[in-house]
Amino acid sequence: MATQTETDANTKTSAHVKGDTFSNEAPNTHSGEGNLLSILWRYMTESIPDKSPNQALPIQKMQLNPTADATPMLYKISHSTVLLQLNGQYWLTDPVFSKRASPSQMFGPKRFHELPIELDNIPALAGIILSHDHYDHLDKHSILALAERTQKFIVPLGVDKHLLAWGVPASKIVALDWWQATQHAGLSFTATPAQHFSGRGITDKNQTLWASWVILSPEIKLFFSGDSGYFSGFKTIGDKLGPFDLTLIETGAYDEMWADIHMQPEQSLRAHLDLRGRHLIPIHNSSFDLALHSWYEPLERISVAAKAYCVPLLTPEFGQGINLSDLAHSPALNHAWWKTYLPKDRTVFEIIPARMSSDKL
């Protein structure tokens, strides 16, 4: 509930600020910016099959009651947008309901599936949890549409500046540094480290913090990764705050040229193990074309890795409800819905590339 002046003061005193910008725990973390020309050349010259689906993906239309009930539920809506029903309240992570994850709806990555629920049909929310300010996680249109029906916005330090500038009342915003915690509506939220970066333009790189989140409700303990490369911080989080009943871990938009800030699927599985997670839901995939891989590759690779390590993997269709009190019997458990859409002329060895090696785990 900080004012702009208090926000600036908190930012300056954060232990994670070096100079005028936030920084990762690892001293040399590269976001790929130094390779922009090489990355652009690859986008122009490399032929990647099936970067987007050639037919409609399955969705299950969501019908939510205006008031949440006592059953703990989870719905994957899109990318990293997840609706949680916890302690009789609704919550959203990283809501992006715009068609494009971009500063403009005229260009940029376009969602390649229908939404299982429209923005206008989202009921009143106890809170929104934001991981960082990139366009595929912080959507101004969605925030403004949801602001009046949302009690709290729980965000990393500095992200509150965006919300304040957009007119969200300061009384609704809680901005946290890593390892700080807050409570609301019977739930506890702890901002935990991630290895990533931030910025919404060419002049504001790392002016706001990025975070993962530990969410503790009376029914379940969750971990939400936001965006992150693989790093030792996952084990630290697991040692301090684990184990977790369920982890929601980014699995998509990766590439060796920006390996420090987005995990390969096998690293996502390793992060889950470091966190001491039980069940795993891979997020950050199958919605937007954000990297040089097939749209289904993240799910195919994480399913192979999870099977090898006997990790219960839940891969729900968009909009499919998951009862969090009975994860072991969920219809989403090992539900390989994407396999129906795989091209018949591609083998698993083509989908799982040769660059995948055992040292990823």
C-alpha angles and dihedrals in degrees: 000000000000127000120231091263092051090047092054091048093050091049093053093050096047114118088223095064118098112187104324100334140067118252140197124251090247109076097221112041118157124202094193095259092124089060099048095124092048091047091049090049091052091051089052098044110026118090108214114182120229099003085160131020120267092212138036115286119229118265132176112218111237121227108189126186114237088242121045118238130218098268110103107233141171130202124186104215102173141326102329095343107116128169116213128194105201132159090354094305137101122238134179131206121210096339112210112168098154116107093239131045091220144098086255132040088215095071143007135069111342123206109252099205136053119260115252089219131021122235092246090058096056106112126224111303132217087209153334120231116206125194101192144327105268114126095249089059106029113048115180094203092054094045093051092047093050100038098092094049095044122089099196141012111206109196144159118267112287097017086094088071090069093048093047091049089052092053102260106150114252089229089068097052130085114183118193139189120219112295093016117122141200137185130220135164092355096309131107123218125193122187107222132185125277130178107237141091139243144221142116099210144017096278105044105061112157094354088130131044126250122212149174119224139227110206119193120189130167088259106042148000114234136185119206112192102195104192121330146146117232112277142152090263091084091065091047090053091047092049094048103037108011161129100084129202090210136010125200103202131179112250110172146049091061132145136163089245091065098026094139094065106036126041128231109236092256089054090051087058090048090051089053090053092047089052090052090238125171107197122025132206115188112218135176094062144097095030111074134025100239105145147025099276137089114273092243098043096091093055094044093051097044090049091054092047094046092050091050091054097037093242114158103240122198115197107174125187113246107284095013110139120233119200103221093200092063107034093148091066099037117138085225091065107116089344100161095191093155093064089076087064099047115117111254092227095059121087126208088251090061093046093048101052127221090247088072104099137174092252088073088077 
